[in-house]
Structure formats: structure tokens, C-alpha cells
């Protein structure tokens, strides 16, 4: 099974439909985070925040591998 070449060409990056889907997903996650906060489940929010920080660090490391090499 091969991956279509348009995924790697960047044509999906500028797709308005992809932006709408990402925005809708963010709204759903914000609603779920609000509900878990009101229920008192702050541990779940802490894990979600930690996962976000780890993902941001990995993306930053992949974007600039030389800087990440100095950090580690």
C-alpha cells in the first residue's frame, strides 16, 4: 500500500476543508476539557498538557535537529 504523492507535496496543507476539520476538532477538545475541569478531573488535564508539551518539543526537534542536538 503506497501513500499518495499529494500528501507529501504539501497540497493538503493549504486545504480549507482540512482547516475546518482541525478547527472543529479543537472545539470538541475544548468542550471536553471544560467538562473534565468542572467534574474535577484535573489529572486528565495535566496529562493532556504534558502530552501537548512533549509533542511541541518533538516537532521543534524535528524542525531544527541541530538545535535539538545541542539540547540533548
Buried (B, 14 or more C-beta within 10 A) or exposed (E): EEEEEEEEEEEEEEEEEEEEEEEEEEEEEEEEBEEBEEEEEEEEBEEBEEEEEEEEEEEEBEEEEEEBEEEE
